[in-house]
Amino acid sequence: SQFRTLSQSFSTDLVAGKDLHHIDFLEPFSVPPVVSTTIETDKFFIPHMVSGVTETGYFVKFGANVPANYKIHTYAVR
């Protein structure tokens, strides 16, 4: 774009039984992007928080261990 905006949108399977996950971006950014997430599941929602965003990825911390068949959809923009 005119302002050199870059974005990535993708889904990642989460490992069951963990409450902390590291998500890698598809391609590194030149600076840390702004990250928005959506949890993809047909089960109950577990509150979560994004932290530690770098040029290559971020951490997501859940309020409990994640059960099987959870995905996180990432939208990152710089």
Biopython code that builds the backbone (N, CA, C, O; Angstrom):
import numpy as np
from Bio.PDB.StructureBuilder import StructureBuilder

atoms = [
    (1, "SER", "N", (0.834, -1.188, 0.000)),
    (1, "SER", "CA", (0.000, 0.000, 0.000)),
    (1, "SER", "C", (0.876, 1.248, 0.000)),
    (1, "SER", "O", (2.102, 1.154, 0.051)),
    (2, "GLN", "N", (0.257, 2.386, -0.056)),
    (2, "GLN", "CA", (0.977, 3.660, -0.065)),
    (2, "GLN", "C", (1.828, 3.825, 1.187)),
    (2, "GLN", "O", (2.906, 4.415, 1.124)),
    (3, "PHE", "N", (1.362, 3.311, 2.324)),
    (3, "PHE", "CA", (2.076, 3.462, 3.592)),
    (3, "PHE", "C", (2.889, 2.221, 3.950)),
    (3, "PHE", "O", (3.354, 2.084, 5.081)),
    (4, "ARG", "N", (3.058, 1.320, 2.986)),
    (4, "ARG", "CA", (3.840, 0.091, 3.173)),
    (4, "ARG", "C", (3.305, -0.750, 4.315)),
    (4, "ARG", "O", (4.073, -1.307, 5.099)),
    (5, "THR", "N", (1.990, -0.842, 4.407)),
    (5, "THR", "CA", (1.356, -1.686, 5.414)),
    (5, "THR", "C", (1.504, -3.145, 4.999)),
    (5, "THR", "O", (1.241, -3.503, 3.851)),
    (6, "LEU", "N", (1.920, -3.967, 5.929)),
    (6, "LEU", "CA", (2.043, -5.401, 5.698)),
    (6, "LEU", "C", (1.134, -6.124, 6.673)),
    (6, "LEU", "O", (0.998, -5.705, 7.822)),
    (7, "SER", "N", (0.504, -7.216, 6.225)),
    (7, "SER", "CA", (-0.352, -7.981, 7.139)),
    (7, "SER", "C", (-0.215, -9.469, 6.854)),
    (7, "SER", "O", (0.154, -9.887, 5.757)),
    (8, "GLN", "N", (-0.524, -10.251, 7.877)),
    (8, "GLN", "CA", (-0.558, -11.701, 7.769)),
    (8, "GLN", "C", (-1.798, -12.188, 8.499)),
    (8, "GLN", "O", (-2.155, -11.673, 9.558)),
    (9, "SER", "N", (-2.448, -13.187, 7.920)),
    (9, "SER", "CA", (-3.631, -13.787, 8.525)),
    (9, "SER", "C", (-3.524, -15.299, 8.353)),
    (9, "SER", "O", (-3.402, -15.794, 7.232)),
    (10, "PHE", "N", (-3.572, -16.034, 9.469)),
    (10, "PHE", "CA", (-3.391, -17.487, 9.397)),
    (10, "PHE", "C", (-3.925, -18.147, 10.671)),
    (10, "PHE", "O", (-4.120, -17.486, 11.691)),
    (11, "SER", "N", (-4.158, -19.460, 10.592)),
    (11, "SER", "CA", (-4.610, -20.248, 11.754)),
    (11, "SER", "C", (-3.522, -21.229, 12.159)),
    (11, "SER", "O", (-2.785, -21.748, 11.320)),
    (12, "THR", "N", (-3.434, -21.475, 13.473)),
    (12, "THR", "CA", (-2.445, -22.392, 14.039)),
    (12, "THR", "C", (-3.141, -23.342, 14.993)),
    (12, "THR", "O", (-3.917, -22.903, 15.843)),
    (13, "ASP", "N", (-2.877, -24.645, 14.870)),
    (13, "ASP", "CA", (-3.377, -25.619, 15.837)),
    (13, "ASP", "C", (-2.643, -25.418, 17.152)),
    (13, "ASP", "O", (-1.427, -25.225, 17.168)),
    (14, "LEU", "N", (-3.383, -25.463, 18.256)),
    (14, "LEU", "CA", (-2.770, -25.334, 19.581)),
    (14, "LEU", "C", (-2.556, -26.714, 20.184)),
    (14, "LEU", "O", (-3.353, -27.626, 19.962)),
    (15, "VAL", "N", (-1.489, -26.864, 20.940)),
    (15, "VAL", "CA", (-1.156, -28.134, 21.589)),
    (15, "VAL", "C", (-2.043, -28.302, 22.821)),
    (15, "VAL", "O", (-2.061, -27.444, 23.703)),
    (16, "ALA", "N", (-2.772, -29.406, 22.874)),
    (16, "ALA", "CA", (-3.652, -29.679, 24.014)),
    (16, "ALA", "C", (-2.828, -29.862, 25.285)),
    (16, "ALA", "O", (-1.718, -30.394, 25.248)),
    (17, "GLY", "N", (-3.392, -29.410, 26.421)),
    (17, "GLY", "CA", (-2.759, -29.610, 27.715)),
    (17, "GLY", "C", (-1.763, -28.539, 28.110)),
    (17, "GLY", "O", (-1.102, -28.663, 29.141)),
    (18, "LYS", "N", (-1.642, -27.485, 27.309)),
    (18, "LYS", "CA", (-0.724, -26.385, 27.633)),
    (18, "LYS", "C", (-1.517, -25.095, 27.790)),
    (18, "LYS", "O", (-2.556, -24.923, 27.152)),
    (19, "ASP", "N", (-1.035, -24.188, 28.635)),
    (19, "ASP", "CA", (-1.689, -22.888, 28.775)),
    (19, "ASP", "C", (-0.862, -21.750, 28.178)),
    (19, "ASP", "O", (-1.344, -20.621, 28.090)),
    (20, "LEU", "N", (0.377, -22.031, 27.766)),
    (20, "LEU", "CA", (1.242, -21.028, 27.154)),
    (20, "LEU", "C", (1.709, -21.560, 25.802)),
    (20, "LEU", "O", (2.233, -22.669, 25.704)),
    (21, "HIS", "N", (1.512, -20.759, 24.773)),
    (21, "HIS", "CA", (1.869, -21.160, 23.418)),
    (21, "HIS", "C", (2.658, -20.046, 22.746)),
    (21, "HIS", "O", (2.405, -18.864, 22.977)),
    (22, "HIS", "N", (3.620, -20.439, 21.910)),
    (22, "HIS", "CA", (4.347, -19.474, 21.084)),
    (22, "HIS", "C", (3.879, -19.662, 19.650)),
    (22, "HIS", "O", (3.881, -20.778, 19.131)),
    (23, "ILE", "N", (3.480, -18.578, 19.016)),
    (23, "ILE", "CA", (3.003, -18.608, 17.640)),
    (23, "ILE", "C", (4.020, -17.879, 16.763)),
    (23, "ILE", "O", (4.358, -16.725, 17.026)),
    (24, "ASP", "N", (4.501, -18.549, 15.730)),
    (24, "ASP", "CA", (5.439, -17.940, 14.781)),
    (24, "ASP", "C", (4.667, -17.305, 13.629)),
    (24, "ASP", "O", (3.679, -17.867, 13.157)),
    (25, "PHE", "N", (5.113, -16.141, 13.181)),
    (25, "PHE", "CA", (4.538, -15.531, 11.990)),
    (25, "PHE", "C", (4.982, -16.317, 10.765)),
    (25, "PHE", "O", (6.003, -17.004, 10.794)),
    (26, "LEU", "N", (4.210, -16.211, 9.689)),
    (26, "LEU", "CA", (4.562, -16.900, 8.450)),
    (26, "LEU", "C", (5.870, -16.363, 7.882)),
    (26, "LEU", "O", (6.699, -17.121, 7.379)),
    (27, "GLU", "N", (6.042, -15.057, 7.967)),
    (27, "GLU", "CA", (7.258, -14.371, 7.539)),
    (27, "GLU", "C", (7.591, -13.322, 8.596)),
    (27, "GLU", "O", (6.675, -12.710, 9.146)),
    (28, "PRO", "N", (8.858, -13.097, 8.895)),
    (28, "PRO", "CA", (9.203, -12.063, 9.870)),
    (28, "PRO", "C", (8.798, -10.667, 9.385)),
    (28, "PRO", "O", (8.799, -10.386, 8.186)),
    (29, "PHE", "N", (8.454, -9.806, 10.336)),
    (29, "PHE", "CA", (8.192, -8.394, 10.066)),
    (29, "PHE", "C", (9.482, -7.612, 10.310)),
    (29, "PHE", "O", (10.400, -8.117, 10.956)),
    (30, "SER", "N", (9.555, -6.391, 9.802)),
    (30, "SER", "CA", (10.737, -5.559, 10.053)),
    (30, "SER", "C", (10.698, -4.930, 11.441)),
    (30, "SER", "O", (11.744, -4.598, 11.997)),
    (31, "VAL", "N", (9.501, -4.763, 12.005)),
    (31, "VAL", "CA", (9.284, -4.290, 13.374)),
    (31, "VAL", "C", (8.135, -5.106, 13.958)),
    (31, "VAL", "O", (7.364, -5.691, 13.197)),
    (32, "PRO", "N", (7.991, -5.167, 15.289)),
    (32, "PRO", "CA", (6.889, -5.925, 15.858)),
    (32, "PRO", "C", (5.531, -5.379, 15.380)),
    (32, "PRO", "O", (5.294, -4.173, 15.442)),
    (33, "PRO", "N", (4.642, -6.264, 14.904)),
    (33, "PRO", "CA", (3.331, -5.833, 14.430)),
    (33, "PRO", "C", (2.313, -5.752, 15.565)),
    (33, "PRO", "O", (2.593, -6.147, 16.697)),
    (34, "VAL", "N", (1.138, -5.237, 15.247)),
    (34, "VAL", "CA", (-0.008, -5.288, 16.147)),
    (34, "VAL", "C", (-0.716, -6.611, 15.858)),
    (34, "VAL", "O", (-0.957, -6.947, 14.699)),
    (35, "VAL", "N", (-1.048, -7.365, 16.913)),
    (35, "VAL", "CA", (-1.622, -8.695, 16.757)),
    (35, "VAL", "C", (-3.042, -8.736, 17.324)),
    (35, "VAL", "O", (-3.299, -8.271, 18.435)),
    (36, "SER", "N", (-3.952, -9.302, 16.537)),
    (36, "SER", "CA", (-5.312, -9.594, 16.990)),
    (36, "SER", "C", (-5.524, -11.094, 16.836)),
    (36, "SER", "O", (-5.023, -11.704, 15.891)),
    (37, "THR", "N", (-6.270, -11.689, 17.769)),
    (37, "THR", "CA", (-6.486, -13.134, 17.718)),
    (37, "THR", "C", (-7.958, -13.482, 17.881)),
    (37, "THR", "O", (-8.731, -12.734, 18.480)),
    (38, "THR", "N", (-8.320, -14.621, 17.341)),
    (38, "THR", "CA", (-9.639, -15.218, 17.532)),
    (38, "THR", "C", (-9.424, -16.704, 17.795)),
    (38, "THR", "O", (-8.660, -17.361, 17.087)),
    (39, "ILE", "N", (-10.088, -17.224, 18.798)),
    (39, "ILE", "CA", (-9.990, -18.650, 19.095)),
    (39, "ILE", "C", (-11.024, -19.389, 18.252)),
    (39, "ILE", "O", (-12.188, -18.992, 18.198)),
    (40, "GLU", "N", (-10.597, -20.459, 17.598)),
    (40, "GLU", "CA", (-11.464, -21.277, 16.764)),
    (40, "GLU", "C", (-11.711, -22.602, 17.478)),
    (40, "GLU", "O", (-10.801, -23.420, 17.614)),
    (41, "THR", "N", (-12.957, -22.812, 17.937)),
    (41, "THR", "CA", (-13.317, -24.045, 18.628)),
    (41, "THR", "C", (-14.827, -24.196, 18.641)),
    (41, "THR", "O", (-15.562, -23.223, 18.470)),
    (42, "ASP", "N", (-15.281, -25.416, 18.843)),
    (42, "ASP", "CA", (-16.713, -25.649, 19.051)),
    (42, "ASP", "C", (-16.973, -25.973, 20.521)),
    (42, "ASP", "O", (-18.062, -26.403, 20.900)),
    (43, "LYS", "N", (-15.940, -25.755, 21.337)),
    (43, "LYS", "CA", (-16.043, -25.990, 22.776)),
    (43, "LYS", "C", (-16.173, -24.659, 23.500)),
    (43, "LYS", "O", (-16.531, -23.652, 22.889)),
    (44, "PHE", "N", (-15.889, -24.647, 24.780)),
    (44, "PHE", "CA", (-16.007, -23.441, 25.597)),
    (44, "PHE", "C", (-14.827, -22.503, 25.360)),
    (44, "PHE", "O", (-13.738, -22.930, 24.976)),
    (45, "PHE", "N", (-15.067, -21.232, 25.596)),
    (45, "PHE", "CA", (-14.052, -20.200, 25.423)),
    (45, "PHE", "C", (-13.165, -20.132, 26.660)),
    (45, "PHE", "O", (-13.660, -20.152, 27.787)),
    (46, "ILE", "N", (-11.863, -20.054, 26.450)),
    (46, "ILE", "CA", (-10.908, -19.869, 27.543)),
    (46, "ILE", "C", (-10.300, -18.474, 27.371)),
    (46, "ILE", "O", (-9.720, -18.188, 26.324)),
    (47, "PRO", "N", (-10.419, -17.605, 28.372)),
    (47, "PRO", "CA", (-9.802, -16.282, 28.260)),
    (47, "PRO", "C", (-8.303, -16.405, 27.973)),
    (47, "PRO", "O", (-7.636, -17.320, 28.454)),
    (48, "HIS", "N", (-7.796, -15.472, 27.186)),
    (48, "HIS", "CA", (-6.383, -15.512, 26.817)),
    (48, "HIS", "C", (-5.847, -14.099, 26.644)),
    (48, "HIS", "O", (-6.600, -13.134, 26.516)),
    (49, "MET", "N", (-4.520, -14.009, 26.645)),
    (49, "MET", "CA", (-3.839, -12.729, 26.531)),
    (49, "MET", "C", (-2.624, -12.899, 25.625)),
    (49, "MET", "O", (-1.880, -13.872, 25.747)),
    (50, "VAL", "N", (-2.431, -11.957, 24.726)),
    (50, "VAL", "CA", (-1.270, -11.940, 23.836)),
    (50, "VAL", "C", (-0.166, -11.129, 24.508)),
    (50, "VAL", "O", (-0.430, -10.069, 25.076)),
    (51, "SER", "N", (1.069, -11.625, 24.443)),
    (51, "SER", "CA", (2.198, -10.883, 25.012)),
    (51, "SER", "C", (3.471, -11.234, 24.250)),
    (51, "SER", "O", (3.495, -12.160, 23.439)),
    (52, "GLY", "N", (4.509, -10.485, 24.525)),
    (52, "GLY", "CA", (5.822, -10.790, 23.970)),
    (52, "GLY", "C", (5.882, -10.770, 22.455)),
    (52, "GLY", "O", (6.529, -11.626, 21.852)),
    (53, "VAL", "N", (5.214, -9.802, 21.827)),
    (53, "VAL", "CA", (5.213, -9.727, 20.364)),
    (53, "VAL", "C", (6.582, -9.247, 19.881)),
    (53, "VAL", "O", (7.091, -8.221, 20.333)),
    (54, "THR", "N", (7.163, -10.003, 18.961)),
    (54, "THR", "CA", (8.434, -9.626, 18.331)),
    (54, "THR", "C", (8.235, -9.636, 16.816)),
    (54, "THR", "O", (7.118, -9.818, 16.333)),
    (55, "GLU", "N", (9.297, -9.443, 16.089)),
    (55, "GLU", "CA", (9.239, -9.467, 14.627)),
    (55, "GLU", "C", (8.927, -10.859, 14.086)),
    (55, "GLU", "O", (8.464, -10.987, 12.952)),
    (56, "THR", "N", (9.173, -11.908, 14.881)),
    (56, "THR", "CA", (9.034, -13.278, 14.384)),
    (56, "THR", "C", (7.852, -14.050, 14.970)),
    (56, "THR", "O", (7.505, -15.114, 14.457)),
    (57, "GLY", "N", (7.224, -13.538, 16.037)),
    (57, "GLY", "CA", (6.113, -14.265, 16.632)),
    (57, "GLY", "C", (5.632, -13.618, 17.917)),
    (57, "GLY", "O", (5.988, -12.483, 18.235)),
    (58, "TYR", "N", (4.810, -14.369, 18.652)),
    (58, "TYR", "CA", (4.258, -13.857, 19.910)),
    (58, "TYR", "C", (3.869, -15.026, 20.815)),
    (58, "TYR", "O", (3.801, -16.173, 20.373)),
    (59, "PHE", "N", (3.620, -14.720, 22.070)),
    (59, "PHE", "CA", (3.114, -15.695, 23.027)),
    (59, "PHE", "C", (1.642, -15.433, 23.280)),
    (59, "PHE", "O", (1.183, -14.292, 23.218)),
    (60, "VAL", "N", (0.907, -16.495, 23.563)),
    (60, "VAL", "CA", (-0.481, -16.365, 23.993)),
    (60, "VAL", "C", (-0.634, -17.222, 25.252)),
    (60, "VAL", "O", (-0.305, -18.408, 25.264)),
    (61, "LYS", "N", (-1.138, -16.592, 26.298)),
    (61, "LYS", "CA", (-1.321, -17.235, 27.604)),
    (61, "LYS", "C", (-2.813, -17.412, 27.850)),
    (61, "LYS", "O", (-3.571, -16.444, 27.805)),
    (62, "PHE", "N", (-3.234, -18.644, 28.111)),
    (62, "PHE", "CA", (-4.629, -18.958, 28.396)),
    (62, "PHE", "C", (-4.854, -19.066, 29.896)),
    (62, "PHE", "O", (-3.917, -19.327, 30.651)),
    (63, "GLY", "N", (-6.090, -18.867, 30.326)),
    (63, "GLY", "CA", (-6.450, -18.958, 31.737)),
    (63, "GLY", "C", (-6.523, -20.384, 32.245)),
    (63, "GLY", "O", (-6.713, -20.597, 33.443)),
    (64, "ALA", "N", (-6.378, -21.367, 31.366)),
    (64, "ALA", "CA", (-6.395, -22.789, 31.717)),
    (64, "ALA", "C", (-5.712, -23.545, 30.582)),
    (64, "ALA", "O", (-5.465, -22.985, 29.514)),
    (65, "ASN", "N", (-5.411, -24.808, 30.818)),
    (65, "ASN", "CA", (-4.851, -25.625, 29.748)),
    (65, "ASN", "C", (-5.862, -25.764, 28.620)),
    (65, "ASN", "O", (-7.059, -25.911, 28.865)),
    (66, "VAL", "N", (-5.388, -25.720, 27.410)),
    (66, "VAL", "CA", (-6.240, -25.808, 26.229)),
    (66, "VAL", "C", (-6.576, -27.268, 25.947)),
    (66, "VAL", "O", (-5.676, -28.108, 25.918)),
    (67, "PRO", "N", (-7.860, -27.590, 25.738)),
    (67, "PRO", "CA", (-8.214, -28.955, 25.350)),
    (67, "PRO", "C", (-7.851, -29.219, 23.879)),
    (67, "PRO", "O", (-7.374, -28.323, 23.184)),
    (68, "ALA", "N", (-8.076, -30.428, 23.422)),
    (68, "ALA", "CA", (-7.811, -30.788, 22.027)),
    (68, "ALA", "C", (-8.738, -30.013, 21.094)),
    (68, "ALA", "O", (-9.812, -29.563, 21.494)),
    (69, "ASN", "N", (-8.308, -29.870, 19.866)),
    (69, "ASN", "CA", (-9.086, -29.259, 18.779)),
    (69, "ASN", "C", (-9.322, -27.762, 18.948)),
    (69, "ASN", "O", (-10.382, -27.251, 18.588)),
    (70, "TYR", "N", (-8.351, -27.076, 19.485)),
    (70, "TYR", "CA", (-8.393, -25.608, 19.543)),
    (70, "TYR", "C", (-7.422, -25.067, 18.508)),
    (70, "TYR", "O", (-6.336, -25.612, 18.313)),
    (71, "LYS", "N", (-7.820, -23.996, 17.853)),
    (71, "LYS", "CA", (-6.950, -23.270, 16.930)),
    (71, "LYS", "C", (-6.988, -21.805, 17.311)),
    (71, "LYS", "O", (-7.950, -21.329, 17.915)),
    (72, "ILE", "N", (-5.926, -21.094, 16.948)),
    (72, "ILE", "CA", (-5.927, -19.657, 17.122)),
    (72, "ILE", "C", (-5.743, -19.038, 15.738)),
    (72, "ILE", "O", (-4.847, -19.416, 14.983)),
    (73, "HIS", "N", (-6.600, -18.093, 15.431)),
    (73, "HIS", "CA", (-6.470, -17.347, 14.183)),
    (73, "HIS", "C", (-5.740, -16.049, 14.506)),
    (73, "HIS", "O", (-6.158, -15.293, 15.382)),
    (74, "THR", "N", (-4.655, -15.801, 13.797)),
    (74, "THR", "CA", (-3.826, -14.617, 14.004)),
    (74, "THR", "C", (-4.017, -13.637, 12.864)),
    (74, "THR", "O", (-4.001, -14.016, 11.692)),
    (75, "TYR", "N", (-4.196, -12.378, 13.216)),
    (75, "TYR", "CA", (-4.145, -11.301, 12.236)),
    (75, "TYR", "C", (-3.106, -10.313, 12.758)),
    (75, "TYR", "O", (-3.284, -9.702, 13.812)),
    (76, "ALA", "N", (-2.024, -10.167, 12.005)),
    (76, "ALA", "CA", (-0.934, -9.275, 12.415)),
    (76, "ALA", "C", (-0.727, -8.233, 11.328)),
    (76, "ALA", "O", (-0.701, -8.548, 10.138)),
    (77, "VAL", "N", (-0.579, -6.989, 11.758)),
    (77, "VAL", "CA", (-0.402, -5.894, 10.800)),
    (77, "VAL", "C", (0.676, -4.932, 11.281)),
    (77, "VAL", "O", (0.788, -4.635, 12.470)),
    (78, "ARG", "N", (1.462, -4.456, 10.329)),
    (78, "ARG", "CA", (2.505, -3.476, 10.603)),
    (78, "ARG", "C", (2.337, -2.325, 9.639)),
    (78, "ARG", "O", (3.110, -1.367, 9.680)),
]
sb = StructureBuilder()
sb.init_structure("model")
sb.init_model(0)
sb.init_chain("A")
sb.init_seg("    ")
for serial, (resi, resn, name, xyz) in enumerate(atoms, 1):
    if name == "N":
        sb.init_residue(resn, " ", resi, " ")
    sb.init_atom(name, np.array(xyz, "f"), 0.0, 1.0, " ", f" {name:<3s}", serial, name[0])
structure = sb.get_structure()
